[in-house]
Amino acid sequence: IAIEEALRIKERLGVGEVVLVAVGQKSWQEQLRTGLAMGADRAILMLSEAALDCTAIARVLAKLVAEEKPDLIILGKQAIDDDSNQVGQMLAEILGWPQATFASKVEIKEGRCTVVREVDGGLETLGFSLPAVITTDLRLNEPRYASLPGIMKARKKELKEVAVESLGVDLTPQLKVRMLRPPSKREAGRKVSSVADLVNLLHSEAKLI
């Protein structure tokens, strides 16, 4: 979704470059190649065989941003492994850039960005100057499929590899997983014969009323 939105912004403005970035193992080239086949211009794989926590990933991306100097950074809302929803916010804080999370609509005009995001009370609209960081919501768009010509062109596009250890970034984990365990098994439900019995159980056993 983040890749699709970047491509749409470039198509609407008629200028710009879409650069894909992944932080992880060498096998992650496959995902970057898919993005290149969708239409991105080039890709950078920040190589790290060791697992990095969100703080380290944000620091790695911030180092890359200092070199690439993009106008807009678009990330997914959350990764599918740790599901933490932190990298985008941490990156914006490190860079000192404005941020908008859970974006369901993005508009850019004359160096300013307007983002609509869904909140509990309805829709919230944020406006800010670029450069900025945005994280996407599922409702933002429907990603395109890579076409056969796009797949062929992707083979010739640049995919640069950079070892994260060469960046001089502190990769020390700031987060330690203390324990992982499955949720406790749910007890079987109970049937009651009347509303009065239900109220009595909620009061005497469940202690909810």
ZIVENQUI-V49777 format. One line per field, one symbol per residue. psi: psi as a letter, one per 30 degrees, with the letter a starting at -180 (. if undefined). burial: # if it has 16 or more other ideal C-beta (glycine too) atoms within 10 Angstrom, else .. A space follows every 10 residues. Layout:
BEGIN
psi: ???
burial: ???
END
This chain:
BEGIN
psi: eeeeeeeeee eefgllkjkk kkjaleffee eeeeeefffl ellkjjkjfk kkleeeeeee eeeeefefhl fkkkllellf dfhfhfeeee eeeefglllk lhkfkkkkkh glkkkkkkle fbkkkkklll llkkkllfge ljklkkleee eeeffflkjk kkkffffgkj gkkfkkjekk kllkkklklk klfleeeeee eeeeefhf.
burial: ########## .....#.### ####....#. .######### ..######.. .######### #####....# .#######.. .....##### ##.##.#### ######.#.. ..#.###... .....#.... #######..# #....#...# ...#..#.#. .#.#..#.#. #......... .......... .......... .........
END
